[in-house]
Amino acid sequence: MRVGVGASPETTRVRYAAGQVNSGGCPFMRMFDMSNTDYAAGRATFLKMEADASKKVEQVKQVLGEQWQEIFGKKD
């Protein structure tokens, strides 16, 4: 998740969930700076994967038809 501008020029500060490997501090949230180029590439990859997953869900809905309604209570 993008938090804002990084500490150095041309960087973006990001936050992500991670398992805790030592005691102390927040167990799940970590922050670090990465280059704007790397952030943009990662974001583009994420958006493509999200779109692909949405298409797959729509395909499953079409295959299941009425069963989708029975399972989830409504047809989207």
Residue pairs with C-beta under 8 A, 6 or more apart in sequence:
1 14
1 15
1 16
2 12
2 13
2 14
2 39
2 43
3 13
3 14
3 15
3 31
4 12
4 13
5 11
5 12
5 13
6 12
6 13
6 33
6 34
7 13
7 33
8 33
10 35
10 36
11 33
11 34
11 35
11 36
12 33
12 34
12 35
12 36
12 39
13 31
13 32
13 33
14 31
14 32
14 33
14 34
14 39
15 29
15 30
15 31
16 29
16 30
17 28
17 29
17 30
18 28
18 29
18 30
19 27
19 28
20 27
20 28
34 42
60 68
61 68
61 75
61 76
64 71
68 75
69 75
